Structure formats: structure tokens, C-alpha cells
Amino acid sequence: MIRFILCVIVVVGFLILSIPILFVEWVIGKFNPMAKEISSLRIVQAVFRFILWISGVKLTVIGEENVPTDVPVLYIGNHRSFFDVPITYPRCPILPISGYIAKKEMEKVPLLSTWMKRLHCLFLDRNDLKQGLKTILTAIEKVKSGISICIFPEGTRNKNEDELDMLPFHEGSFKIAAKANCPIIPMAISGSADIWENHFPRVKKTHIILEYGKPIYIDQLEKEDKKHLGAYTQNIIHEMLVKNKAQL
């Protein structure tokens, strides 16, 4: 319970104390937009690393060499925990900058949404097809402009008892890679629900494995795999989850 309280204090404290930082970042952005983006990224990555530390998370990362650093990518991951973003975001390279696609409700959280927007995060309304399509189109343009995008295509946190029992991947998420002609990086996050969700409200020490699969280049796939990119990518992630489950 102490770890949970500390996590809340860190998050709330950072958001409040970051108000002057947001102003300084805004000023920096007027003169050097790239410096502002890199500064914002490093600040948030540092906060996430601190949250993982006080939560007692031991993180093992596999296959990080599979992530290109010279072109933007579409990160695709399974989603079991609120900690999935603090686990994966600090691993994003400084360049290209990465933004996440989050649920629309996050846009209503003061200060947090401000930081998210500054870091190229987009907000997806799962109940409005028109607005959802607009978000995907915006994501395509961001990738074309050199910004990587991360999305969890199950659409919501998977609350099934077994993490191997994933929810179906929404095929619409993969239009980002298809239209922007960027590689897909599969991410398998093993054990993240054991940090908090499996024994709410306690936060406990947990061993997490984050594995990056080899880049998927759509133009190199067979016709049937191109047609079902979601299922194809999900199978790759599932294989990594099965392999790593024995290591937890």
C-alpha cells in the first residue's frame, strides 16, 4: 500500500510542480522547437523511471536492437496495465520522438493532457467512428512527418485472467503503418498486471519482461498477411508472451 501512495504522490506532485516547467518549455519552444520536444521527452521519461523504481519493478528488455532509430515506426503492444506506458515510454529513443494514442477520457485530466499533447499523444474516441478515423488520419500524418506512434490495438486494457488470452487487435490501428509506409514494431509486455491490477490497490515488486520483435515491413508480407495485419502481428506478440511467461 505504501508503494501505491508513493506513486500517487509522485504523479500528483509532478503535475502540480510542472506548471512552471510547462511555461519554461513553452518559451524554449518559441526559439528552438526541437530542444523543447527533447527536453519534454527526457523529463517525462525520468518521471516514469522513478515511478517504476519506487514501484519495485525489475525490468528485463529483450530485442531493443530491433527498434530503428533512423525512421519513425508504429509500435504495437498488448495492454494489461496502466503501467504499460511508464514501462515502454522510457525505452523510446530520443529521436525519432514518439507519441502514444490514448483513450479520449485522458484528455479531460488537467495538466496530464497538456504534457501528453506536447509529446504528440493523440486521443481516440472509441465510441465515435468518425472521430476515431480522424485520429488515425492525424496519426498517419505524424508518422509521415517523422514522429513514431505507439498504440495498443486491443482497444482497452485486457482484463482476462491469462495474459496470453488477448483481445482481438483492431485492424484499423494498422492503417497508420500501411498509409505512412513505416515499419511495425511488435512489443510483448509480460507480467505488467501483477504490478497493480491483479491485487488492487497494492503495488508490489514485480519482474516485467518487455520484448521488441523484429520490424514488420508490410510490403514484404504475403498477400493474406497484409490483409490481416492485426492477426499477423498479434500472433508474433503471442509467441513472445508464451516464451517469456516461463521466465517470470
C-alpha positions in Angstrom: 0.0 0.0 0.0 2.9 2.3 0.7 4.2 2.0 -2.9 0.7 2.9 -4.2 0.6 6.0 -2.0 4.1 7.0 -3.2 3.1 6.6 -6.8 0.1 8.8 -6.4 2.2 11.4 -4.6 4.8 11.4 -7.3 2.3 11.7 -10.1 0.2 14.4 -8.5 3.3 16.2 -7.2 4.9 16.2 -10.6 1.8 17.6 -12.3 1.5 20.4 -9.9 5.2 21.3 -9.7 5.5 21.0 -13.5 3.3 24.1 -14.1 6.3 26.5 -14.2 8.2 23.8 -16.2 5.5 23.9 -18.8 5.9 27.7 -19.1 9.7 27.4 -19.5 9.2 24.7 -22.1 6.8 26.9 -23.9 9.4 29.7 -24.0 12.1 27.3 -25.2 9.7 26.1 -28.0 9.4 29.6 -29.3 13.1 29.7 -30.1 14.0 26.0 -30.5 11.0 23.6 -31.0 13.2 20.5 -31.2 15.0 21.4 -28.0 11.6 21.7 -26.3 10.5 18.3 -27.6 13.7 16.6 -26.4 13.5 18.3 -23.1 9.9 17.3 -22.5 10.6 13.8 -23.5 13.5 13.4 -21.1 11.6 15.0 -18.2 8.6 12.6 -18.6 10.9 9.6 -19.2 12.8 10.4 -16.0 9.5 10.6 -14.0 8.3 7.3 -15.4 11.6 5.6 -14.5 11.3 7.0 -11.0 7.7 5.6 -10.7 9.0 2.2 -11.8 11.8 2.4 -9.2 9.5 3.2 -6.3 7.1 0.5 -7.5 9.8 -2.1 -7.3 9.6 -3.0 -10.9 12.5 -5.1 -12.2 12.5 -4.7 -16.0 14.1 -7.0 -18.5 14.3 -5.7 -22.0 14.8 -8.0 -25.0 15.3 -7.1 -28.6 15.8 -3.4 -28.2 18.2 -3.5 -31.1 15.2 -4.3 -33.4 13.9 -0.7 -33.0 15.1 1.5 -35.8 16.4 4.9 -34.8 16.6 6.4 -38.3 12.9 6.2 -39.3 9.6 6.6 -37.4 7.8 3.4 -36.6 4.4 2.1 -35.4 4.8 0.4 -32.0 2.1 -2.3 -31.4 1.8 -3.8 -28.0 -0.5 -5.9 -25.8 -2.2 -4.0 -23.0 -2.7 -5.3 -19.5 -1.9 -2.4 -17.1 -1.9 1.3 -16.5 1.9 0.8 -16.1 2.3 -0.3 -19.7 3.0 3.3 -20.7 5.6 4.0 -17.9 7.2 0.7 -18.9 7.5 1.4 -22.6 7.8 5.1 -22.9 11.3 5.5 -21.2 12.6 3.0 -23.8 11.6 5.2 -26.7 14.6 6.7 -28.5 15.2 10.4 -28.2 14.8 10.6 -32.0 12.5 10.0 -33.6 10.2 11.4 -31.0 7.3 9.1 -30.1 3.7 9.8 -29.3 1.0 7.5 -27.9 -2.6 7.0 -28.8 -4.7 7.1 -25.6 -8.4 6.9 -24.8 -10.4 10.1 -25.2 -11.1 10.3 -21.4 -7.4 11.1 -20.7 -7.9 14.4 -22.5 -10.0 15.6 -19.6 -7.3 15.2 -17.0 -5.8 18.7 -16.3 -2.0 19.1 -16.8 -1.6 15.5 -17.7 -3.3 16.0 -21.0 -1.1 19.1 -21.5 2.0 17.1 -21.2 0.5 14.4 -23.5 -0.3 16.8 -26.2 3.2 18.3 -26.0 4.6 14.8 -26.5 2.4 14.2 -29.7 -0.1 12.0 -27.9 -3.5 11.6 -29.6 -6.8 10.9 -28.0 -9.1 8.2 -29.5 -12.8 8.2 -29.0 -13.7 4.5 -29.3 -17.5 5.3 -29.4 -17.3 7.7 -32.3 -16.2 6.1 -35.6 -15.9 9.5 -37.4 -13.7 11.0 -34.7 -11.8 7.7 -34.4 -11.0 7.8 -38.1 -9.9 11.4 -37.7 -7.4 10.4 -35.0 -6.0 7.6 -37.2 -5.6 10.1 -40.1 -3.8 12.5 -37.7 -1.5 9.7 -36.6 -0.7 8.9 -40.2 0.4 12.5 -40.8 2.5 12.5 -37.7 4.4 9.4 -38.8 4.9 10.9 -42.3 6.4 14.0 -40.5 8.9 11.8 -38.7 7.1 11.0 -35.4 6.7 7.4 -34.1 3.3 6.4 -32.8 2.5 3.7 -30.2 -0.9 2.1 -30.0 -2.4 -0.8 -28.0 -4.8 -2.2 -30.6 -6.9 -4.3 -28.2 -8.7 -1.0 -27.7 -8.8 -1.3 -23.9 -6.9 -3.0 -21.1 -7.2 -6.8 -21.3 -8.7 -8.0 -18.0 -8.7 -11.7 -18.9 -7.2 -13.9 -16.2 -4.5 -15.2 -18.5 -2.4 -12.6 -20.3 -2.0 -15.0 -23.2 -5.7 -14.7 -23.8 -5.5 -11.4 -25.7 -8.4 -9.3 -27.0 -8.7 -9.1 -30.8 -6.5 -6.5 -32.4 -8.4 -3.8 -34.2 -7.3 -3.8 -37.8 -7.9 -0.1 -38.1 -4.9 0.6 -36.0 -2.6 -0.8 -38.7 -3.8 1.7 -41.3 -1.2 4.0 -39.7 1.7 1.8 -40.9 0.0 0.9 -44.2 -0.7 4.5 -45.2 2.5 6.0 -43.7 4.7 3.2 -45.1 6.5 2.7 -41.8 7.7 -0.5 -40.1 5.7 -2.1 -37.3 7.5 -2.9 -34.1 5.7 -5.6 -32.1 6.0 -5.2 -28.3 5.2 -8.0 -25.9 4.8 -6.8 -22.3 4.8 -9.7 -19.8 3.6 -9.5 -16.2 2.5 -5.9 -16.0 -0.9 -6.6 -14.5 1.0 -8.1 -11.5 2.3 -4.7 -10.5 -1.1 -3.3 -9.5 -4.3 -4.5 -11.3 -4.1 -8.1 -10.0 -4.1 -7.1 -6.4 -5.6 -3.6 -6.4 -4.9 -1.3 -4.6 -1.5 -2.7 -3.6 1.6 -2.0 -5.8 4.1 -4.8 -5.4 7.6 -5.7 -6.6 7.3 -7.4 -10.0 9.5 -8.7 -12.7 8.5 -7.4 -16.1 9.7 -8.5 -19.5 9.5 -6.2 -22.4 10.4 -7.7 -25.7 10.6 -6.0 -29.1 10.1 -8.2 -32.1 11.8 -7.7 -35.5 10.4 -4.9 -37.6 7.4 -5.9 -39.8 7.7 -4.4 -43.3 4.2 -4.6 -44.9 5.5 -4.6 -48.5 7.4 -7.7 -47.7 4.5 -9.7 -46.4 2.3 -12.3 -48.2 -1.0 -11.0 -49.6 -3.0 -12.8 -46.9 -0.9 -11.5 -44.1 -1.2 -7.9 -45.5 -5.0 -8.4 -45.4 -5.0 -9.4 -41.8 -2.2 -7.4 -40.3 -3.8 -7.3 -36.9 -4.0 -11.0 -36.5 -0.5 -11.4 -38.0 1.1 -9.0 -35.6 -0.9 -10.4 -32.7 0.4 -13.9 -33.4 4.0 -12.6 -33.2 3.3 -10.9 -29.9 1.6 -14.0 -28.6 4.6 -16.1 -29.4 6.8 -13.7 -27.4 4.5 -13.7 -24.5 4.4 -17.6 -24.4 8.2 -17.7 -24.5 8.7 -15.1 -21.7 6.0 -16.3 -19.4 8.3 -19.1 -18.2 10.9 -16.5 -17.3 8.7 -14.6 -14.8 
